[in-house]
Amino acid sequence: MGTYTINLNADGASTNRSATFTLTVGGGQGGTTWQTWTPYAAGDTVTYDGVGYRCLQGHTSLPGWEPPNVPALWQRT
């Protein structure tokens, strides 16, 4: 977890061009217990029944959408 700077440098025809991006690993739900009616963003991590999961797609959790039930939204870590 953390914030990292990514530097890209591509050599153009006669000029170097560069861009800098910031990548934040983790999310607002970092390690909390999964709950219904909670908005999750891609990259957020939760625990459910003692197992860690990472959110794959932003969504608001609904009853029945527990991480082991919806592999399209959650990846076991």
Distance bins in CASP14 RR format, pairs under 12 A and 6 or more apart:
PFRMAT RR
TARGET T0000
AUTHOR 0000-0000-0000
RMODE 2
METHOD distances of the structure
MODEL  1
1 23 0 0 0 0 0 1 0 0 0 0 0
1 24 0 0 0 0 1 0 0 0 0 0 0
1 25 1 0 1 0 0 0 0 0 0 0 0
1 26 1 0 1 0 0 0 0 0 0 0 0
1 27 0 0 0 0 1 0 0 0 0 0 0
1 28 0 0 0 0 0 1 0 0 0 0 0
1 30 1 0 0 1 0 0 0 0 0 0 0
1 31 0 0 0 0 1 0 0 0 0 0 0
1 43 0 0 0 0 0 1 0 0 0 0 0
1 44 0 0 0 0 0 1 0 0 0 0 0
1 45 0 0 0 0 1 0 0 0 0 0 0
1 54 0 0 0 0 0 1 0 0 0 0 0
2 22 0 0 0 0 0 1 0 0 0 0 0
2 23 0 0 0 0 1 0 0 0 0 0 0
2 24 1 0 0 1 0 0 0 0 0 0 0
2 25 1 0 1 0 0 0 0 0 0 0 0
2 26 1 0 0 1 0 0 0 0 0 0 0
2 27 0 0 0 0 1 0 0 0 0 0 0
2 28 0 0 0 0 0 1 0 0 0 0 0
2 30 0 0 0 0 0 1 0 0 0 0 0
3 21 0 0 0 0 0 1 0 0 0 0 0
3 22 1 0 0 1 0 0 0 0 0 0 0
3 23 1 0 0 1 0 0 0 0 0 0 0
3 24 1 0 1 0 0 0 0 0 0 0 0
3 25 1 0 0 1 0 0 0 0 0 0 0
3 26 0 0 0 0 1 0 0 0 0 0 0
3 27 0 0 0 0 0 1 0 0 0 0 0
4 20 0 0 0 0 0 1 0 0 0 0 0
4 21 0 0 0 0 1 0 0 0 0 0 0
4 22 1 0 0 1 0 0 0 0 0 0 0
4 23 1 0 1 0 0 0 0 0 0 0 0
4 24 1 0 0 1 0 0 0 0 0 0 0
4 25 1 0 0 1 0 0 0 0 0 0 0
4 26 0 0 0 0 0 1 0 0 0 0 0
5 19 0 0 0 0 0 1 0 0 0 0 0
5 20 1 0 0 1 0 0 0 0 0 0 0
5 21 1 0 0 1 0 0 0 0 0 0 0
5 22 1 0 1 0 0 0 0 0 0 0 0
5 23 1 0 0 1 0 0 0 0 0 0 0
5 24 0 0 0 0 0 1 0 0 0 0 0
6 18 0 0 0 0 0 1 0 0 0 0 0
6 19 0 0 0 0 1 0 0 0 0 0 0
6 20 1 0 0 1 0 0 0 0 0 0 0
6 21 1 0 1 0 0 0 0 0 0 0 0
6 22 1 0 0 1 0 0 0 0 0 0 0
6 23 1 0 1 0 0 0 0 0 0 0 0
6 24 0 0 0 0 0 1 0 0 0 0 0
6 25 0 0 0 0 0 1 0 0 0 0 0
7 16 0 0 0 0 0 1 0 0 0 0 0
7 17 0 0 0 0 0 1 0 0 0 0 0
7 18 1 0 0 1 0 0 0 0 0 0 0
7 19 1 0 0 1 0 0 0 0 0 0 0
7 20 1 0 1 0 0 0 0 0 0 0 0
7 21 0 0 0 0 1 0 0 0 0 0 0
7 22 0 0 0 0 0 1 0 0 0 0 0
7 23 0 0 0 0 0 1 0 0 0 0 0
8 16 0 0 0 0 0 1 0 0 0 0 0
8 17 0 0 0 0 1 0 0 0 0 0 0
8 18 1 0 0 1 0 0 0 0 0 0 0
8 19 1 0 1 0 0 0 0 0 0 0 0
8 20 1 0 0 1 0 0 0 0 0 0 0
8 21 1 0 0 1 0 0 0 0 0 0 0
8 23 0 0 0 0 0 1 0 0 0 0 0
9 15 0 0 0 0 0 1 0 0 0 0 0
9 16 1 0 0 1 0 0 0 0 0 0 0
9 17 1 0 0 1 0 0 0 0 0 0 0
9 18 1 0 1 0 0 0 0 0 0 0 0
9 19 0 0 0 0 1 0 0 0 0 0 0
9 20 0 0 0 0 1 0 0 0 0 0 0
10 16 1 0 0 1 0 0 0 0 0 0 0
10 17 1 0 1 0 0 0 0 0 0 0 0
10 18 1 0 0 1 0 0 0 0 0 0 0
10 19 0 0 0 0 1 0 0 0 0 0 0
11 17 0 0 0 0 1 0 0 0 0 0 0
11 18 0 0 0 0 1 0 0 0 0 0 0
12 18 0 0 0 0 0 1 0 0 0 0 0
23 43 0 0 0 0 0 1 0 0 0 0 0
24 30 0 0 0 0 0 1 0 0 0 0 0
24 41 0 0 0 0 0 1 0 0 0 0 0
24 42 0 0 0 0 0 1 0 0 0 0 0
24 43 0 0 0 0 1 0 0 0 0 0 0
24 44 0 0 0 0 0 1 0 0 0 0 0
25 42 0 0 0 0 0 1 0 0 0 0 0
25 43 0 0 0 0 1 0 0 0 0 0 0
25 44 0 0 0 0 0 1 0 0 0 0 0
25 45 0 0 0 0 0 1 0 0 0 0 0
25 54 0 0 0 0 0 1 0 0 0 0 0
26 32 0 0 0 0 0 1 0 0 0 0 0
26 40 0 0 0 0 0 1 0 0 0 0 0
26 41 0 0 0 0 1 0 0 0 0 0 0
26 42 0 0 0 0 1 0 0 0 0 0 0
26 43 1 0 1 0 0 0 0 0 0 0 0
26 44 1 0 0 1 0 0 0 0 0 0 0
26 45 1 0 0 1 0 0 0 0 0 0 0
26 46 0 0 0 0 0 1 0 0 0 0 0
26 54 0 0 0 0 1 0 0 0 0 0 0
26 55 0 0 0 0 1 0 0 0 0 0 0
26 77 0 0 0 0 0 1 0 0 0 0 0
27 39 0 0 0 0 0 1 0 0 0 0 0
27 40 0 0 0 0 1 0 0 0 0 0 0
27 41 1 0 0 1 0 0 0 0 0 0 0
27 42 0 0 0 0 1 0 0 0 0 0 0
27 43 1 0 1 0 0 0 0 0 0 0 0
27 44 1 0 1 0 0 0 0 0 0 0 0
27 45 1 0 0 1 0 0 0 0 0 0 0
27 46 0 0 0 0 0 1 0 0 0 0 0
27 54 0 0 0 0 1 0 0 0 0 0 0
27 55 0 0 0 0 1 0 0 0 0 0 0
27 58 0 0 0 0 0 1 0 0 0 0 0
28 38 0 0 0 0 0 1 0 0 0 0 0
28 39 0 0 0 0 1 0 0 0 0 0 0
28 40 0 0 0 0 1 0 0 0 0 0 0
28 41 1 0 0 1 0 0 0 0 0 0 0
28 42 0 0 0 0 0 1 0 0 0 0 0
28 43 0 0 0 0 1 0 0 0 0 0 0
28 44 1 0 1 0 0 0 0 0 0 0 0
28 45 0 0 0 0 1 0 0 0 0 0 0
28 46 0 0 0 0 0 1 0 0 0 0 0
28 55 0 0 0 0 1 0 0 0 0 0 0
28 58 0 0 0 0 0 1 0 0 0 0 0
29 35 0 0 0 0 1 0 0 0 0 0 0
29 38 1 0 0 1 0 0 0 0 0 0 0
29 39 0 0 0 0 1 0 0 0 0 0 0
29 40 1 0 1 0 0 0 0 0 0 0 0
29 41 1 0 0 1 0 0 0 0 0 0 0
29 42 0 0 0 0 0 1 0 0 0 0 0
29 43 0 0 0 0 1 0 0 0 0 0 0
29 44 1 1 0 0 0 0 0 0 0 0 0
29 45 1 0 0 1 0 0 0 0 0 0 0
29 46 1 0 1 0 0 0 0 0 0 0 0
29 47 0 0 0 0 0 1 0 0 0 0 0
29 48 0 0 0 0 0 1 0 0 0 0 0
29 52 0 0 0 0 0 1 0 0 0 0 0
29 53 0 0 0 0 0 1 0 0 0 0 0
29 54 0 0 0 0 1 0 0 0 0 0 0
29 55 1 0 0 1 0 0 0 0 0 0 0
29 58 0 0 0 0 0 1 0 0 0 0 0
29 59 0 0 0 0 0 1 0 0 0 0 0
29 61 0 0 0 0 0 1 0 0 0 0 0
29 67 0 0 0 0 0 1 0 0 0 0 0
29 74 0 0 0 0 0 1 0 0 0 0 0
30 40 0 0 0 0 1 0 0 0 0 0 0
30 41 0 0 0 0 0 1 0 0 0 0 0
30 43 0 0 0 0 1 0 0 0 0 0 0
30 44 1 0 0 1 0 0 0 0 0 0 0
30 45 1 0 1 0 0 0 0 0 0 0 0
30 46 1 0 0 1 0 0 0 0 0 0 0
30 47 0 0 0 0 1 0 0 0 0 0 0
30 52 0 0 0 0 0 1 0 0 0 0 0
30 53 0 0 0 0 0 1 0 0 0 0 0
30 54 0 0 0 0 1 0 0 0 0 0 0
30 55 0 0 0 0 1 0 0 0 0 0 0
30 77 0 0 0 0 0 1 0 0 0 0 0
31 40 0 0 0 0 0 1 0 0 0 0 0
31 43 0 0 0 0 0 1 0 0 0 0 0
31 44 0 0 0 0 1 0 0 0 0 0 0
31 45 1 0 1 0 0 0 0 0 0 0 0
31 46 1 0 1 0 0 0 0 0 0 0 0
31 47 1 0 0 1 0 0 0 0 0 0 0
31 48 0 0 0 0 0 1 0 0 0 0 0
31 50 0 0 0 0 0 1 0 0 0 0 0
31 51 0 0 0 0 0 1 0 0 0 0 0
31 52 1 0 0 1 0 0 0 0 0 0 0
31 53 0 0 0 0 1 0 0 0 0 0 0
31 54 0 0 0 0 1 0 0 0 0 0 0
31 55 0 0 0 0 0 1 0 0 0 0 0
31 77 0 0 0 0 1 0 0 0 0 0 0
32 38 0 0 0 0 1 0 0 0 0 0 0
32 40 0 0 0 0 1 0 0 0 0 0 0
32 44 0 0 0 0 1 0 0 0 0 0 0
32 45 0 0 0 0 1 0 0 0 0 0 0
32 46 1 0 1 0 0 0 0 0 0 0 0
32 47 1 0 0 1 0 0 0 0 0 0 0
32 48 0 0 0 0 0 1 0 0 0 0 0
32 52 0 0 0 0 0 1 0 0 0 0 0
32 53 0 0 0 0 0 1 0 0 0 0 0
32 55 0 0 0 0 0 1 0 0 0 0 0
32 61 0 0 0 0 0 1 0 0 0 0 0
33 45 0 0 0 0 0 1 0 0 0 0 0
33 46 1 0 0 1 0 0 0 0 0 0 0
33 47 1 0 1 0 0 0 0 0 0 0 0
33 48 1 0 0 1 0 0 0 0 0 0 0
33 49 0 0 0 0 1 0 0 0 0 0 0
33 50 0 0 0 0 1 0 0 0 0 0 0
33 51 0 0 0 0 0 1 0 0 0 0 0
33 52 0 0 0 0 1 0 0 0 0 0 0
33 53 0 0 0 0 0 1 0 0 0 0 0
33 61 0 0 0 0 0 1 0 0 0 0 0
33 66 0 0 0 0 0 1 0 0 0 0 0
33 67 0 0 0 0 0 1 0 0 0 0 0
34 40 0 0 0 0 1 0 0 0 0 0 0
34 44 0 0 0 0 1 0 0 0 0 0 0
34 45 0 0 0 0 1 0 0 0 0 0 0
34 46 1 0 1 0 0 0 0 0 0 0 0
34 47 1 0 0 1 0 0 0 0 0 0 0
34 48 1 0 1 0 0 0 0 0 0 0 0
34 49 0 0 0 0 1 0 0 0 0 0 0
34 50 0 0 0 0 1 0 0 0 0 0 0
34 51 0 0 0 0 1 0 0 0 0 0 0
34 52 0 0 0 0 1 0 0 0 0 0 0
34 53 1 0 0 1 0 0 0 0 0 0 0
34 54 0 0 0 0 0 1 0 0 0 0 0
34 55 0 0 0 0 1 0 0 0 0 0 0
34 59 0 0 0 0 0 1 0 0 0 0 0
34 61 1 0 0 1 0 0 0 0 0 0 0
34 62 0 0 0 0 0 1 0 0 0 0 0
34 63 0 0 0 0 0 1 0 0 0 0 0
34 64 0 0 0 0 0 1 0 0 0 0 0
34 65 0 0 0 0 1 0 0 0 0 0 0
34 66 1 0 0 1 0 0 0 0 0 0 0
34 67 1 0 1 0 0 0 0 0 0 0 0
34 68 0 0 0 0 1 0 0 0 0 0 0
34 69 0 0 0 0 0 1 0 0 0 0 0
34 70 0 0 0 0 0 1 0 0 0 0 0
34 73 0 0 0 0 0 1 0 0 0 0 0
34 74 0 0 0 0 1 0 0 0 0 0 0
35 44 0 0 0 0 0 1 0 0 0 0 0
35 46 0 0 0 0 1 0 0 0 0 0 0
35 47 0 0 0 0 0 1 0 0 0 0 0
35 48 0 0 0 0 1 0 0 0 0 0 0
35 60 0 0 0 0 0 1 0 0 0 0 0
35 61 1 0 0 1 0 0 0 0 0 0 0
35 62 0 0 0 0 0 1 0 0 0 0 0
35 63 0 0 0 0 0 1 0 0 0 0 0
35 65 0 0 0 0 0 1 0 0 0 0 0
35 66 0 0 0 0 0 1 0 0 0 0 0
35 67 0 0 0 0 0 1 0 0 0 0 0
36 46 0 0 0 0 0 1 0 0 0 0 0
36 48 0 0 0 0 0 1 0 0 0 0 0
36 59 0 0 0 0 0 1 0 0 0 0 0
36 60 0 0 0 0 1 0 0 0 0 0 0
36 61 1 0 1 0 0 0 0 0 0 0 0
36 62 1 0 0 1 0 0 0 0 0 0 0
36 63 1 0 1 0 0 0 0 0 0 0 0
36 64 1 0 0 1 0 0 0 0 0 0 0
36 65 1 0 0 1 0 0 0 0 0 0 0
36 66 0 0 0 0 1 0 0 0 0 0 0
36 67 0 0 0 0 0 1 0 0 0 0 0
36 69 0 0 0 0 0 1 0 0 0 0 0
37 59 0 0 0 0 0 1 0 0 0 0 0
37 60 1 0 0 1 0 0 0 0 0 0 0
37 61 1 0 0 1 0 0 0 0 0 0 0
37 62 1 0 0 1 0 0 0 0 0 0 0
37 63 0 0 0 0 1 0 0 0 0 0 0
37 64 0 0 0 0 0 1 0 0 0 0 0
37 65 0 0 0 0 0 1 0 0 0 0 0
38 44 0 0 0 0 1 0 0 0 0 0 0
38 46 0 0 0 0 1 0 0 0 0 0 0
38 48 0 0 0 0 0 1 0 0 0 0 0
38 55 0 0 0 0 0 1 0 0 0 0 0
38 58 0 0 0 0 0 1 0 0 0 0 0
38 59 0 0 0 0 1 0 0 0 0 0 0
38 60 1 0 0 1 0 0 0 0 0 0 0
38 61 1 0 1 0 0 0 0 0 0 0 0
38 62 0 0 0 0 1 0 0 0 0 0 0
38 63 0 0 0 0 0 1 0 0 0 0 0
38 65 0 0 0 0 0 1 0 0 0 0 0
38 66 0 0 0 0 0 1 0 0 0 0 0
39 55 0 0 0 0 0 1 0 0 0 0 0
39 57 0 0 0 0 0 1 0 0 0 0 0
39 58 1 0 0 1 0 0 0 0 0 0 0
39 59 1 0 0 1 0 0 0 0 0 0 0
39 60 1 0 1 0 0 0 0 0 0 0 0
39 61 1 0 0 1 0 0 0 0 0 0 0
39 62 0 0 0 0 0 1 0 0 0 0 0
40 46 1 0 0 1 0 0 0 0 0 0 0
40 48 0 0 0 0 0 1 0 0 0 0 0
40 53 0 0 0 0 1 0 0 0 0 0 0
40 54 0 0 0 0 1 0 0 0 0 0 0
40 55 1 0 1 0 0 0 0 0 0 0 0
40 56 0 0 0 0 1 0 0 0 0 0 0
40 57 0 0 0 0 1 0 0 0 0 0 0
40 58 1 0 1 0 0 0 0 0 0 0 0
40 59 1 0 0 1 0 0 0 0 0 0 0
40 60 1 0 0 1 0 0 0 0 0 0 0
40 61 1 0 0 1 0 0 0 0 0 0 0
40 62 0 0 0 0 0 1 0 0 0 0 0
40 65 0 0 0 0 1 0 0 0 0 0 0
40 67 0 0 0 0 1 0 0 0 0 0 0
40 70 0 0 0 0 0 1 0 0 0 0 0
40 73 0 0 0 0 1 0 0 0 0 0 0
40 74 0 0 0 0 1 0 0 0 0 0 0
41 54 0 0 0 0 0 1 0 0 0 0 0
41 55 1 0 0 1 0 0 0 0 0 0 0
41 56 0 0 0 0 0 1 0 0 0 0 0
41 57 0 0 0 0 1 0 0 0 0 0 0
41 58 1 0 1 0 0 0 0 0 0 0 0
41 59 0 0 0 0 1 0 0 0 0 0 0
41 60 0 0 0 0 0 1 0 0 0 0 0
41 61 0 0 0 0 0 1 0 0 0 0 0
41 73 0 0 0 0 0 1 0 0 0 0 0
42 54 0 0 0 0 1 0 0 0 0 0 0
42 55 1 0 1 0 0 0 0 0 0 0 0
42 56 1 0 0 1 0 0 0 0 0 0 0
42 57 1 0 1 0 0 0 0 0 0 0 0
42 58 1 0 1 0 0 0 0 0 0 0 0
42 59 0 0 0 0 1 0 0 0 0 0 0
42 73 0 0 0 0 1 0 0 0 0 0 0
42 74 0 0 0 0 0 1 0 0 0 0 0
42 75 0 0 0 0 0 1 0 0 0 0 0
43 53 0 0 0 0 0 1 0 0 0 0 0
43 54 1 0 1 0 0 0 0 0 0 0 0
43 55 1 0 1 0 0 0 0 0 0 0 0
43 56 1 0 0 1 0 0 0 0 0 0 0
43 57 0 0 0 0 1 0 0 0 0 0 0
43 58 0 0 0 0 1 0 0 0 0 0 0
43 59 0 0 0 0 0 1 0 0 0 0 0
43 73 0 0 0 0 0 1 0 0 0 0 0
43 74 0 0 0 0 0 1 0 0 0 0 0
43 75 0 0 0 0 1 0 0 0 0 0 0
43 77 0 0 0 0 0 1 0 0 0 0 0
44 52 0 0 0 0 0 1 0 0 0 0 0
44 53 0 0 0 0 1 0 0 0 0 0 0
44 54 1 0 0 1 0 0 0 0 0 0 0
44 55 1 0 1 0 0 0 0 0 0 0 0
44 56 0 0 0 0 1 0 0 0 0 0 0
44 57 0 0 0 0 0 1 0 0 0 0 0
44 58 0 0 0 0 1 0 0 0 0 0 0
44 59 0 0 0 0 0 1 0 0 0 0 0
44 60 0 0 0 0 0 1 0 0 0 0 0
44 61 0 0 0 0 0 1 0 0 0 0 0
44 67 0 0 0 0 0 1 0 0 0 0 0
44 73 0 0 0 0 0 1 0 0 0 0 0
44 74 0 0 0 0 1 0 0 0 0 0 0
44 75 0 0 0 0 0 1 0 0 0 0 0
44 77 0 0 0 0 0 1 0 0 0 0 0
45 51 0 0 0 0 0 1 0 0 0 0 0
45 52 1 0 0 1 0 0 0 0 0 0 0
45 53 1 0 0 1 0 0 0 0 0 0 0
45 54 1 0 1 0 0 0 0 0 0 0 0
45 55 1 0 0 1 0 0 0 0 0 0 0
45 56 0 0 0 0 0 1 0 0 0 0 0
45 67 0 0 0 0 0 1 0 0 0 0 0
45 74 0 0 0 0 1 0 0 0 0 0 0
45 75 0 0 0 0 1 0 0 0 0 0 0
45 76 0 0 0 0 0 1 0 0 0 0 0
45 77 1 0 0 1 0 0 0 0 0 0 0
46 52 1 0 0 1 0 0 0 0 0 0 0
46 53 1 0 1 0 0 0 0 0 0 0 0
46 54 0 0 0 0 1 0 0 0 0 0 0
46 55 1 0 0 1 0 0 0 0 0 0 0
46 61 0 0 0 0 1 0 0 0 0 0 0
46 65 0 0 0 0 0 1 0 0 0 0 0
46 66 0 0 0 0 0 1 0 0 0 0 0
46 67 1 0 0 1 0 0 0 0 0 0 0
46 68 0 0 0 0 0 1 0 0 0 0 0
46 73 0 0 0 0 0 1 0 0 0 0 0
46 74 1 0 0 1 0 0 0 0 0 0 0
46 75 0 0 0 0 0 1 0 0 0 0 0
46 76 0 0 0 0 0 1 0 0 0 0 0
46 77 0 0 0 0 1 0 0 0 0 0 0
47 53 1 0 0 1 0 0 0 0 0 0 0
47 54 0 0 0 0 0 1 0 0 0 0 0
47 66 0 0 0 0 0 1 0 0 0 0 0
47 67 0 0 0 0 1 0 0 0 0 0 0
47 68 0 0 0 0 0 1 0 0 0 0 0
47 74 0 0 0 0 0 1 0 0 0 0 0
47 76 0 0 0 0 0 1 0 0 0 0 0
47 77 0 0 0 0 1 0 0 0 0 0 0
48 54 0 0 0 0 0 1 0 0 0 0 0
48 55 0 0 0 0 0 1 0 0 0 0 0
48 61 0 0 0 0 0 1 0 0 0 0 0
48 64 0 0 0 0 0 1 0 0 0 0 0
48 65 0 0 0 0 0 1 0 0 0 0 0
48 66 1 0 1 0 0 0 0 0 0 0 0
48 67 1 0 1 0 0 0 0 0 0 0 0
48 68 1 0 0 1 0 0 0 0 0 0 0
48 69 0 0 0 0 1 0 0 0 0 0 0
48 70 0 0 0 0 0 1 0 0 0 0 0
48 73 0 0 0 0 0 1 0 0 0 0 0
48 74 0 0 0 0 1 0 0 0 0 0 0
48 76 0 0 0 0 1 0 0 0 0 0 0
48 77 0 0 0 0 0 1 0 0 0 0 0
49 66 0 0 0 0 1 0 0 0 0 0 0
49 67 0 0 0 0 1 0 0 0 0 0 0
49 68 1 0 0 1 0 0 0 0 0 0 0
49 69 0 0 0 0 0 1 0 0 0 0 0
49 76 0 0 0 0 0 1 0 0 0 0 0
50 67 0 0 0 0 0 1 0 0 0 0 0
50 68 0 0 0 0 0 1 0 0 0 0 0
50 76 0 0 0 0 0 1 0 0 0 0 0
50 77 0 0 0 0 0 1 0 0 0 0 0
51 66 0 0 0 0 0 1 0 0 0 0 0
51 67 1 0 0 1 0 0 0 0 0 0 0
51 68 1 0 0 1 0 0 0 0 0 0 0
51 74 0 0 0 0 1 0 0 0 0 0 0
51 75 0 0 0 0 0 1 0 0 0 0 0
51 76 1 0 0 1 0 0 0 0 0 0 0
51 77 0 0 0 0 1 0 0 0 0 0 0
52 67 1 0 0 1 0 0 0 0 0 0 0
52 68 0 0 0 0 0 1 0 0 0 0 0
52 74 0 0 0 0 1 0 0 0 0 0 0
52 75 0 0 0 0 1 0 0 0 0 0 0
52 76 1 0 0 1 0 0 0 0 0 0 0
52 77 1 0 1 0 0 0 0 0 0 0 0
53 61 0 0 0 0 0 1 0 0 0 0 0
53 65 0 0 0 0 0 1 0 0 0 0 0
53 66 0 0 0 0 1 0 0 0 0 0 0
53 67 1 0 1 0 0 0 0 0 0 0 0
53 68 0 0 0 0 1 0 0 0 0 0 0
53 69 0 0 0 0 0 1 0 0 0 0 0
53 70 0 0 0 0 1 0 0 0 0 0 0
53 71 0 0 0 0 1 0 0 0 0 0 0
53 73 0 0 0 0 1 0 0 0 0 0 0
53 74 1 0 1 0 0 0 0 0 0 0 0
53 75 1 0 0 1 0 0 0 0 0 0 0
53 76 1 0 1 0 0 0 0 0 0 0 0
53 77 1 0 0 1 0 0 0 0 0 0 0
54 67 0 0 0 0 1 0 0 0 0 0 0
54 71 0 0 0 0 0 1 0 0 0 0 0
54 73 0 0 0 0 0 1 0 0 0 0 0
54 74 1 0 0 1 0 0 0 0 0 0 0
54 75 1 0 1 0 0 0 0 0 0 0 0
54 76 0 0 0 0 1 0 0 0 0 0 0
54 77 1 0 1 0 0 0 0 0 0 0 0
55 61 0 0 0 0 1 0 0 0 0 0 0
55 65 0 0 0 0 0 1 0 0 0 0 0
55 67 0 0 0 0 1 0 0 0 0 0 0
55 70 0 0 0 0 0 1 0 0 0 0 0
55 71 0 0 0 0 0 1 0 0 0 0 0
55 72 0 0 0 0 0 1 0 0 0 0 0
55 73 1 0 0 1 0 0 0 0 0 0 0
55 74 1 0 0 1 0 0 0 0 0 0 0
55 75 0 0 0 0 1 0 0 0 0 0 0
55 76 0 0 0 0 0 1 0 0 0 0 0
55 77 0 0 0 0 0 1 0 0 0 0 0
56 67 0 0 0 0 0 1 0 0 0 0 0
56 70 0 0 0 0 1 0 0 0 0 0 0
56 71 0 0 0 0 1 0 0 0 0 0 0
56 72 1 0 0 1 0 0 0 0 0 0 0
56 73 1 0 1 0 0 0 0 0 0 0 0
56 74 1 0 0 1 0 0 0 0 0 0 0
56 75 1 0 1 0 0 0 0 0 0 0 0
56 76 0 0 0 0 0 1 0 0 0 0 0
56 77 0 0 0 0 0 1 0 0 0 0 0
57 65 0 0 0 0 0 1 0 0 0 0 0
57 70 0 0 0 0 1 0 0 0 0 0 0
57 71 0 0 0 0 0 1 0 0 0 0 0
57 72 1 0 0 1 0 0 0 0 0 0 0
57 73 1 0 1 0 0 0 0 0 0 0 0
57 74 0 0 0 0 1 0 0 0 0 0 0
57 75 0 0 0 0 0 1 0 0 0 0 0
58 65 0 0 0 0 0 1 0 0 0 0 0
58 70 0 0 0 0 0 1 0 0 0 0 0
58 72 0 0 0 0 0 1 0 0 0 0 0
58 73 1 0 0 1 0 0 0 0 0 0 0
58 74 0 0 0 0 0 1 0 0 0 0 0
59 65 1 0 0 1 0 0 0 0 0 0 0
59 67 0 0 0 0 0 1 0 0 0 0 0
59 70 0 0 0 0 1 0 0 0 0 0 0
59 72 0 0 0 0 1 0 0 0 0 0 0
59 73 1 0 1 0 0 0 0 0 0 0 0
59 74 0 0 0 0 1 0 0 0 0 0 0
60 73 0 0 0 0 0 1 0 0 0 0 0
61 67 0 0 0 0 1 0 0 0 0 0 0
61 69 0 0 0 0 0 1 0 0 0 0 0
61 70 0 0 0 0 1 0 0 0 0 0 0
61 73 0 0 0 0 1 0 0 0 0 0 0
61 74 0 0 0 0 1 0 0 0 0 0 0
62 69 0 0 0 0 0 1 0 0 0 0 0
62 70 0 0 0 0 1 0 0 0 0 0 0
62 73 0 0 0 0 0 1 0 0 0 0 0
63 69 0 0 0 0 0 1 0 0 0 0 0
63 70 0 0 0 0 0 1 0 0 0 0 0
64 70 1 0 0 1 0 0 0 0 0 0 0
64 73 0 0 0 0 0 1 0 0 0 0 0
64 74 0 0 0 0 0 1 0 0 0 0 0
65 71 0 0 0 0 0 1 0 0 0 0 0
65 72 0 0 0 0 1 0 0 0 0 0 0
65 73 1 0 0 1 0 0 0 0 0 0 0
65 74 0 0 0 0 1 0 0 0 0 0 0
66 73 0 0 0 0 1 0 0 0 0 0 0
66 74 0 0 0 0 1 0 0 0 0 0 0
67 73 1 0 0 1 0 0 0 0 0 0 0
67 74 1 1 0 0 0 0 0 0 0 0 0
67 75 0 0 0 0 1 0 0 0 0 0 0
67 76 1 0 0 1 0 0 0 0 0 0 0
67 77 0 0 0 0 0 1 0 0 0 0 0
68 74 1 0 0 1 0 0 0 0 0 0 0
68 75 0 0 0 0 0 1 0 0 0 0 0
68 76 1 0 0 1 0 0 0 0 0 0 0
70 76 0 0 0 0 0 1 0 0 0 0 0
END
